Amino acid sequence: MKSLIVAAALAAALAALSACSQETDTKPLPVAMTDEAVGHYCQMYVMDHNGPKAQIHLAHTDHPLWFAQVSDAVAYLHDPERDAEIRAVYVSDMGAAPSWGAPGVDNWIDADAASYVIESQRKGGMEVPEAIPFGTRKEAEAFIAKKGGRLVSLADIPDSYVRAPAMPGAAEVDGAQSGGAMPAAHARM
């Protein structure tokens, strides 16, 4: 009887571990943006801002972090102090967007698969430079022909493009500036 109880406990533990493993193995799907989505950094309603949006799914959370502009999400990905495990990142496909003012609520694409335009004439939702995602390279090139810019992948978006330098006069800790850089949109506010 005792060995049966031990075997049952072991089976339950293995089933729990298997469920945990499946959670981290399965990439979460994008979530449709709603009026209640609030930007991770700005704490403002995401839909109140023009341009592309982003959502980042973290391990062990049911809801994504929302970003009012893609550049903020890229800054989050570059943040050396971020310790959360990222399970998925989705961005608005501006090639499928109804307009710049209405980037869509469910036209999400995997951030790693997107083609980005940086350094264009078009500003993001916080009126600062934006990394504009497209589902295809052809759509990105057509945008560049109209609005200028440069085509890059997610991995090639420079940190300096999405993050403002450390603010002058920031507190020093052990001789080094603390606080580091912040998303460019929020450093200029």
C-alpha positions in Angstrom: 0.0 0.0 0.0 2.8 2.4 0.9 4.5 1.8 -2.5 1.2 2.5 -4.2 1.0 5.9 -2.5 4.6 6.7 -3.4 4.0 5.7 -7.0 0.8 7.9 -7.1 2.7 10.9 -5.6 5.5 10.4 -8.1 3.0 10.2 -11.0 1.3 13.4 -9.8 4.7 15.2 -9.6 5.7 14.1 -13.1 2.3 15.2 -14.5 2.8 18.7 -12.8 6.3 18.9 -14.3 5.0 17.9 -17.7 2.4 20.7 -17.5 5.1 23.2 -16.5 7.2 22.1 -19.4 4.3 22.4 -21.8 3.6 25.9 -20.6 7.1 27.0 -21.5 7.2 25.0 -24.7 4.0 26.5 -26.1 4.3 30.0 -27.5 1.3 32.1 -26.5 -0.9 33.5 -29.3 -1.3 37.2 -29.7 -4.2 38.8 -27.9 -6.6 41.2 -29.6 -6.1 44.8 -28.4 -9.0 46.3 -26.5 -9.8 49.7 -25.1 -8.6 48.6 -21.7 -5.0 47.9 -22.9 -2.6 50.1 -21.0 1.0 50.9 -22.0 3.6 49.2 -19.7 5.8 52.4 -19.4 3.4 55.2 -20.0 0.3 53.7 -18.2 -1.9 55.4 -20.8 -4.5 53.7 -23.0 -2.6 52.2 -25.9 -5.4 52.8 -28.4 -5.3 56.5 -27.8 -2.0 56.7 -29.7 -1.3 56.5 -33.4 1.0 54.0 -35.0 2.1 50.5 -34.4 1.8 48.7 -31.1 3.5 45.8 -29.4 2.6 43.1 -26.9 5.1 41.0 -24.9 4.1 37.8 -23.3 6.1 36.8 -20.2 6.3 33.4 -18.5 3.9 32.8 -15.7 1.6 35.6 -16.6 -1.8 35.4 -18.3 -1.9 38.8 -19.9 0.7 40.5 -22.2 2.5 43.7 -21.4 1.3 46.4 -23.9 3.3 49.1 -25.5 1.9 52.2 -27.1 4.7 52.1 -29.7 7.0 49.4 -30.9 10.2 51.3 -30.0 9.2 51.0 -26.3 8.8 47.3 -26.6 12.3 47.1 -28.3 13.7 49.2 -25.4 12.1 46.7 -23.0 13.8 43.8 -24.8 17.1 45.6 -24.6 16.8 46.5 -20.9 19.7 44.9 -19.0 17.7 45.0 -15.8 14.8 42.9 -17.2 14.8 39.5 -15.7 11.4 38.1 -16.8 11.4 35.2 -19.3 9.9 36.4 -22.6 7.7 33.8 -24.3 6.5 35.8 -27.3 6.6 39.3 -28.8 4.0 40.5 -31.3 3.9 43.8 -33.2 1.3 45.4 -35.4 1.6 44.6 -39.1 1.4 48.1 -40.6 1.1 46.6 -44.0 -2.3 45.2 -42.9 -3.3 48.2 -40.8 -6.4 50.2 -41.9 -4.5 53.4 -41.3 -1.7 55.0 -39.2 -4.3 56.2 -36.7 -6.0 52.8 -36.5 -3.2 50.2 -36.7 -5.6 47.4 -36.1 -6.6 45.3 -33.0 -5.8 41.8 -34.3 -3.3 42.1 -37.2 -0.3 40.9 -35.0 2.8 39.4 -36.4 5.8 37.7 -34.7 8.3 40.4 -33.9 11.2 38.3 -35.1 9.6 37.7 -38.5 8.7 41.4 -39.1 10.7 43.8 -41.4 11.2 47.1 -39.6 11.6 50.6 -41.0 13.6 53.0 -38.8 14.7 56.6 -39.3 11.6 57.5 -41.4 9.7 60.7 -41.5 6.8 59.0 -39.6 6.8 59.4 -35.8 5.4 56.9 -33.3 2.4 57.1 -31.0 4.4 59.2 -28.5 5.7 61.5 -31.3 9.2 60.2 -31.3 11.1 58.0 -33.7 9.4 54.6 -34.3 10.5 51.2 -35.4 7.7 50.4 -37.9 6.9 46.7 -38.5 5.7 45.2 -41.7 4.7 41.6 -42.5 6.8 41.6 -45.6 10.0 43.2 -46.9 8.1 44.4 -50.0 5.6 46.4 -47.8 8.5 47.9 -45.8 10.3 48.9 -49.0 7.1 50.5 -50.4 6.8 52.5 -47.1 10.5 53.6 -47.4 9.9 54.8 -51.0 7.1 57.2 -49.6 8.4 58.1 -46.1 12.1 57.4 -46.2 14.0 55.3 -43.6 16.1 52.2 -43.4 15.1 48.5 -43.4 16.3 46.4 -40.5 15.4 43.3 -38.6 14.4 43.3 -34.9 17.9 42.2 -33.9 19.4 45.1 -35.9 17.4 48.0 -34.3 20.1 50.0 -32.5 19.7 50.4 -28.8 20.5 54.1 -29.3 17.4 54.4 -31.6 15.0 53.2 -28.9 16.6 54.4 -25.7 17.6 57.9 -24.6 21.0 58.3 -23.0 21.1 58.4 -19.2 19.8 61.7 -17.9 22.3 64.3 -16.8 22.5 64.6 -13.0 21.1 61.1 -12.4 22.0 59.7 -9.0 25.3 58.0 -8.8 25.8 54.7 -7.0 29.4 53.7 -6.3 30.7 56.2 -8.8 28.4 55.1 -11.7 25.2 56.6 -12.9 22.2 54.6 -11.8 18.9 54.5 -13.6 20.5 54.0 -17.0 18.7 54.8 -20.1 14.9 54.9 -20.5 12.7 54.4 -23.5 13.2 57.4 -25.7 9.5 58.4 -25.7 9.5 58.8 -22.0 12.8 60.6 -21.7 11.5 63.4 -23.8 8.2 63.9 -22.0 
